[in-house]
Amino acid sequence: MFKKLMDYQKFRFMVVGVLNTGLGFIIYLGMNHLLHNIRFGYMIAYTVSYILSLAFAFVLHRSYVFKDKGNILVAFFRFALINGMNYGINLICLPFLVEIVNVNSDLAQLLITLLTLFVSYFGNKYFTFRRQQNEK
């Protein structure tokens, strides 16, 4: 059954997303803990975790989820644009939730991650790796 599920692109995206989100969130939590005494330390923690998980995500999305065989530089540029949008969403939403709404920074990051999940899937499917649109 698991092997059959792995035939579906959306399922592979979810698996990679869970792995990448888990990696990024663990890095974020560790960095946030280390930088908790610094004003906006949570933003530094987010930036570091984002950069470190970007390469991991690109490799898995390109080779495993969307099975892209196109130009790697074009794909990476497009991937960086989509992820840049997600980063921008985070740059706006994270301080808003933490500083204005007074949400715990860890919970705020988790909530924003759920939002950016949709931007990532549709942006990568229809822009970054669009050659594979007809796959299941």
ABEGO torsion letter per residue (X at the ends): XAAAAAABAAAAAAAAAAAAAAAAAAAAAAAAAAAAABBGAAAAAAAAAAAAAAAAAAAAAAAAAAGBABBAAAAAAAAAAAAAAAAAAAAAAAAAAAAAAGBBAAAAAAAAAAAAAAAAAAAAAAAAAAAAAABX
